[in-house]
Amino acid sequence: MWSADLISALADFAAVQLAMRTPRTAPRLPSALAIGLHAFLGSRAGSTWGLGSYPGSVTAKFISDLEGLAQSTGNPVLRSPNEHGLASGSMARWILDEAPFIISATSGMVDEFRGTLANMKYANAQGFLLFADVRGRWFPFQGTIHEHENSDEVFRARGLDVVHLRRPYELRADLACAFQAYDRKAGPVVLMVSPSVLAFTDPEFRPESITSLLDPPSGREQPGVSAFAAAPYSEEVLALLNSDSARLLWQCGRMSTDESELCHDLARRCGAALCDSLTRPGTVSKYRNGKVVGEYLGSFGMYGYSSQIHRYLHSAGQLRPREDQWLFFLKSRVPESATPYTAATLEKRLRTVQVNKDPRHLAPFVTIPVESELLPFMRWISANLRVSEDVLTIRRNAIELARDSAGAIAGLPVLPMEISFFLQHLNQILEELITTAGYEYTSVIDVGRGGASAIRNLVRTGPGFSGWYGRSLMGDAISAVPALAMSRPGHVLALVGDAAWMLVPDVIPTLVQQMCLDKVSMSS
């Protein structure tokens, strides 16, 4: 082994010396496609979008050009042991920060993305998945589209837009189609690119020369406060908030800064309990800006929930009467993983409110569905909220009684160590760090018993990424760690079971590469 390492080092040294003595030619032009994609995402997301690549001989020059452009504008270049890891990291960054992405893969690598393609579509993650498209070969060693296989069908089955870039002279028109598909905000856009387009350069193809392709992004206008005065269910929701003494439990999906501020303010003013979910941990949490959130009662989902929430919703082991409580689902599709209850239980034994802007995602079993963006709806509620003191006192007392319930886990010091014992002590450490040192972190939770227990029982300080999101793919969360550690400020704490750890490639070498070669400073 030592001899092999020595020979490899000598060969590398000789190659470097030869490159230094080779006469330098005139600087080559960067790929026109790289220039176009860099200019477009820069116009949409500035320095937040990230580039991930797993190179092959066909895409090598294009990737090198795009990496250089990305680094020149401060965009992160994401690393991973494989294509699936790049997809997981890009999806995690989108879920947490709405950071777009470009992922470049060589030909025939569609299947390397696993079911994460479905999760990216489910999250409406915006970005480009670029594949080299080598056609015309008989049973190619690696091929995306050939006589016997068409990977377009894979993408279309996932509901993804596919744009083919086949000829250099059509590049501008093809990019315009790709940009329009991106602005539809319907998930990643797949680019199937021929080798001739990947290699194409043009001195006239500069960022300032393609402004005609960069049309302003389309989007729905945000309605103002007054627009919801006549909404069909707003008055009913407002009435129950103002006068119904029933308990309120709000499960919060991903929220913007303004939505989060308003949600916490409304919960305090109307006496609503707050909870996050198995798929969106940390959207609300016990600690916020270093202070305890009095309305927070823990996580709520299919694989169990905190003892505080159980006590809040149940009495003597049974659900409280239907008229005694309301469940709110804010920015949620109310998927099966959102609660431990069946659709029939939610419809017949609970009263529910769902707020979602997409009418296709309003659940048929919800008592009061509200088709609306969350922020303007909450602003309208805030402007008209008039909760009586008697009702507010009843609701706050119910929250206090639930918060006083026993802890969710009881750890025993036995060998081998039980997960409950480990989480109990880890939670004590986190609580101490948060209260004494202002510790904040991004949680990364993989799929498995340990991950579900961690979501239920570990205190959080803000939004995290859960592998339970969407199709609950084991390995997605640990695969996303390098991308999050590289691009998110502060600490990253990943809870990963043995099965997920062994299912995917080891991410430690990638983290070492980011620290040593990319000079990325990582807190933890």
Backbone hydrogen bonds, N-H to C=O, Kabsch-Sander energy under -0.5 kcal/mol:
donor,donor_aa,acceptor,acceptor_aa,energy
5,D,1,M,-2.4
6,L,2,W,-2.3
7,I,3,S,-2.6
8,S,4,A,-2.4
9,A,5,D,-2.4
10,L,6,L,-2.4
11,A,7,I,-2.3
12,D,8,S,-2.3
13,F,9,A,-2.3
14,A,10,L,-2.4
15,A,11,A,-2.2
16,V,12,D,-2.2
17,Q,13,F,-2.4
18,L,14,A,-2.4
19,A,15,A,-2.2
20,M,16,V,-2.0
21,R,17,Q,-1.3
22,T,18,L,-1.0
32,A,200,F,-2.7
35,I,31,S,-2.1
36,G,32,A,-2.4
37,L,33,L,-2.6
38,H,34,A,-2.3
39,A,35,I,-2.4
40,F,36,G,-2.2
41,L,37,L,-2.5
42,G,38,H,-1.9
43,S,39,A,-1.7
44,R,40,F,-1.3
45,A,41,L,-3.2
46,G,42,G,-1.6
48,T,45,A,-2.1
50,G,100,P,-2.0
51,L,76,P,-2.5
52,G,102,I,-3.0
53,S,78,L,-0.7
54,Y,104,S,-2.2
60,A,56,G,-1.2
63,I,59,T,-2.8
64,S,60,A,-2.5
65,D,61,K,-2.4
66,L,62,F,-2.6
67,E,63,I,-2.8
68,G,64,S,-2.0
69,L,65,D,-2.1
70,A,66,L,-2.7
71,Q,67,E,-2.7
72,S,68,G,-1.6
73,T,69,L,-0.8
73,T,70,A,-0.9
74,G,71,Q,-0.9
75,N,70,A,-2.6
78,L,51,L,-3.1
78,L,76,P,-0.7
86,L,82,N,-1.4
87,A,83,E,-2.3
88,S,84,H,-2.5
89,G,85,G,-2.6
90,S,86,L,-2.4
91,M,87,A,-2.4
92,A,88,S,-2.4
93,R,89,G,-2.3
94,W,90,S,-1.9
95,I,91,M,-2.7
96,L,92,A,-2.3
97,D,93,R,-2.7
98,E,94,W,-2.1
99,A,93,R,-0.9
101,F,126,Q,-0.6
102,I,50,G,-2.0
103,I,128,F,-2.7
104,S,52,G,-2.4
105,A,130,L,-3.0
106,T,54,Y,-0.6
109,M,106,T,-1.0
112,E,109,M,-0.8
113,F,110,V,-1.6
114,R,111,D,-1.4
116,T,113,F,-1.2
117,L,114,R,-1.2
118,A,115,G,-1.0
119,N,115,G,-1.4
120,M,116,T,-2.6
121,K,117,L,-2.0
122,Y,118,A,-2.5
123,A,119,N,-2.1
124,N,121,K,-1.4
125,A,120,M,-2.5
128,F,101,F,-2.3
129,L,189,V,-2.5
130,L,103,I,-3.3
130,L,128,F,-0.6
131,F,191,L,-2.9
132,A,105,A,-1.2
133,D,193,V,-3.1
134,V,132,A,-0.6
135,R,133,D,-0.7
139,F,137,R,-0.7
146,H,149,E,-3.0
147,E,137,R,-0.5
149,E,146,H,-1.1
151,S,144,T,-1.9
153,E,150,N,-1.4
154,V,151,S,-0.6
155,F,151,S,-1.7
156,R,152,D,-2.8
157,A,153,E,-1.8
158,R,154,V,-1.1
159,G,156,R,-1.1
160,L,155,F,-2.4
161,D,188,P,-0.7
163,V,190,V,-2.9
165,L,192,M,-2.9
166,R,164,H,-0.6
170,E,167,R,-1.6
171,L,168,P,-1.7
174,D,170,E,-2.5
175,L,171,L,-2.8
176,A,172,R,-2.1
177,C,173,A,-1.8
178,A,174,D,-2.1
179,F,175,L,-2.8
180,Q,176,A,-2.0
181,A,177,C,-2.1
182,Y,178,A,-2.1
183,D,179,F,-2.1
184,R,180,Q,-0.6
184,R,181,A,-0.8
185,K,182,Y,-1.8
186,A,181,A,-0.5
189,V,127,G,-2.6
190,V,161,D,-3.1
191,L,129,L,-2.9
192,M,163,V,-2.4
192,M,190,V,-0.6
193,V,131,F,-2.8
193,V,191,L,-0.7
194,S,165,L,-2.4
198,L,194,S,-2.1
199,A,195,P,-2.1
200,F,196,S,-0.6
200,F,197,V,-0.6
205,F,202,D,-2.0
206,R,204,E,-1.4
209,S,206,R,-1.6
210,I,206,R,-0.6
210,I,207,P,-1.2
211,T,208,E,-0.5
213,L,210,I,-1.8
214,L,210,I,-0.6
214,L,211,T,-0.7
215,D,213,L,-1.3
227,A,224,G,-0.7
228,F,225,V,-1.4
229,A,226,S,-1.7
231,A,228,F,-1.1
234,S,231,A,-0.5
235,E,231,A,-0.7
237,V,233,Y,-2.3
238,L,234,S,-3.0
239,A,235,E,-2.4
240,L,236,E,-1.9
241,L,237,V,-2.1
242,N,238,L,-2.2
243,S,239,A,-2.3
244,D,239,A,-0.6
244,D,240,L,-1.1
245,S,243,S,-0.5
247,R,324,D,-2.9
249,L,326,W,-2.3
250,W,273,A,-3.2
251,Q,249,L,-0.6
251,Q,328,F,-3.2
252,C,250,W,-0.6
252,C,275,C,-2.1
253,G,330,L,-2.3
260,S,256,S,-2.8
261,E,257,T,-2.3
262,L,258,D,-2.2
263,C,259,E,-2.6
264,H,260,S,-2.4
265,D,261,E,-2.0
266,L,262,L,-2.8
267,A,263,C,-2.5
268,R,264,H,-1.9
269,R,265,D,-2.1
270,C,266,L,-2.3
271,G,267,A,-1.1
272,A,267,A,-1.8
273,A,248,L,-2.9
274,L,295,E,-2.8
275,C,250,W,-2.2
276,D,298,G,-1.2
277,S,280,R,-0.8
278,L,300,F,-0.7
282,G,284,V,-0.5
283,T,280,R,-1.2
287,Y,460,R,-1.4
288,R,291,K,-2.9
291,K,288,R,-1.7
293,V,286,K,-3.3
294,G,292,V,-0.8
296,Y,293,V,-1.5
297,L,274,L,-2.6
300,F,276,D,-1.5
301,G,304,G,-0.6
302,M,337,S,-1.9
304,G,301,G,-0.9
304,G,302,M,-0.8
306,S,299,S,-1.8
309,I,297,L,-0.5
310,H,306,S,-2.1
311,R,307,S,-2.4
312,Y,308,Q,-1.9
313,L,309,I,-2.3
314,H,310,H,-1.9
315,S,318,Q,-3.2
318,Q,315,S,-1.7
320,R,313,L,-2.5
324,D,321,P,-2.3
325,Q,322,R,-1.1
326,W,247,R,-2.8
327,L,351,R,-2.7
328,F,249,L,-3.2
328,F,326,W,-0.5
329,F,353,V,-2.9
330,L,251,Q,-2.6
330,L,328,F,-0.6
331,K,329,F,-0.6
331,K,355,V,-2.0
332,S,329,F,-0.5
332,S,355,V,-0.7
338,A,335,P,-2.0
339,T,336,E,-0.8
346,L,342,T,-2.4
347,E,343,A,-1.9
348,K,344,A,-2.7
349,R,345,T,-2.4
350,L,345,T,-0.6
351,R,325,Q,-0.8
353,V,327,L,-2.7
354,Q,368,I,-1.9
355,V,329,F,-2.5
356,N,354,Q,-0.6
356,N,370,V,-2.4
361,H,358,D,-1.9
362,L,359,P,-1.1
363,A,361,H,-0.6
366,V,363,A,-1.2
368,I,352,T,-2.3
370,V,354,Q,-3.2
371,E,369,P,-0.5
372,S,356,N,-0.9
372,S,370,V,-1.1
377,F,373,E,-1.1
378,M,374,L,-2.7
379,R,375,L,-2.2
380,W,376,P,-2.1
381,I,377,F,-2.2
382,S,378,M,-3.0
383,A,379,R,-2.3
384,N,380,W,-1.1
384,N,381,I,-0.7
385,L,381,I,-0.8
385,L,382,S,-0.6
388,S,242,N,-1.3
392,L,388,S,-2.4
393,T,389,E,-2.4
394,I,390,D,-2.0
395,R,391,V,-2.2
396,R,392,L,-2.5
397,N,393,T,-2.3
398,A,394,I,-1.7
399,I,395,R,-1.8
400,E,396,R,-2.3
401,L,397,N,-2.4
402,A,398,A,-1.8
403,R,399,I,-2.3
404,D,400,E,-1.3
405,S,402,A,-1.5
414,V,412,L,-2.0
422,F,418,E,-2.2
423,L,419,I,-2.7
424,Q,420,S,-2.0
425,H,421,F,-1.9
426,L,422,F,-2.6
427,N,423,L,-2.7
428,Q,424,Q,-1.6
429,I,425,H,-1.9
430,L,426,L,-2.5
431,E,427,N,-2.8
432,E,428,Q,-2.0
433,L,429,I,-2.6
434,I,430,L,-2.8
435,T,431,E,-2.3
436,T,432,E,-2.2
437,A,433,L,-2.2
438,G,434,I,-0.8
439,Y,433,L,-1.6
442,T,491,H,-2.5
443,S,441,Y,-0.6
444,V,493,L,-2.3
445,I,465,F,-2.6
446,D,444,V,-0.5
446,D,495,L,-2.3
452,A,448,G,-2.3
453,S,449,R,-2.3
454,A,450,G,-2.2
455,I,451,G,-2.2
456,R,452,A,-1.8
457,N,453,S,-2.1
458,L,454,A,-2.2
464,G,281,P,-2.7
465,F,443,S,-2.8
466,S,279,T,-0.5
467,G,445,I,-3.6
469,Y,466,S,-1.7
472,S,469,Y,-1.4
473,L,467,G,-0.6
474,M,472,S,-0.7
476,D,473,L,-1.8
479,S,475,G,-1.9
480,A,476,D,-1.1
480,A,477,A,-0.7
481,V,477,A,-0.5
481,V,478,I,-1.0
484,L,480,A,-2.0
485,A,481,V,-3.2
486,M,482,P,-1.8
487,S,483,A,-1.8
488,R,484,L,-2.6
491,H,440,E,-0.9
493,L,442,T,-2.5
494,A,492,V,-0.5
495,L,444,V,-2.9
496,V,494,A,-0.6
501,W,497,G,-2.2
502,M,498,D,-2.3
503,L,499,A,-1.1
504,V,500,A,-1.1
511,L,507,V,-2.1
512,V,508,I,-2.4
513,Q,509,P,-2.5
514,Q,510,T,-2.4
515,M,511,L,-2.0
516,C,512,V,-3.1
517,L,513,Q,-2.5
518,D,513,Q,-1.7
520,V,514,Q,-2.8
521,S,519,K,-0.5
522,M,520,V,-0.5
523,S,490,G,-0.6
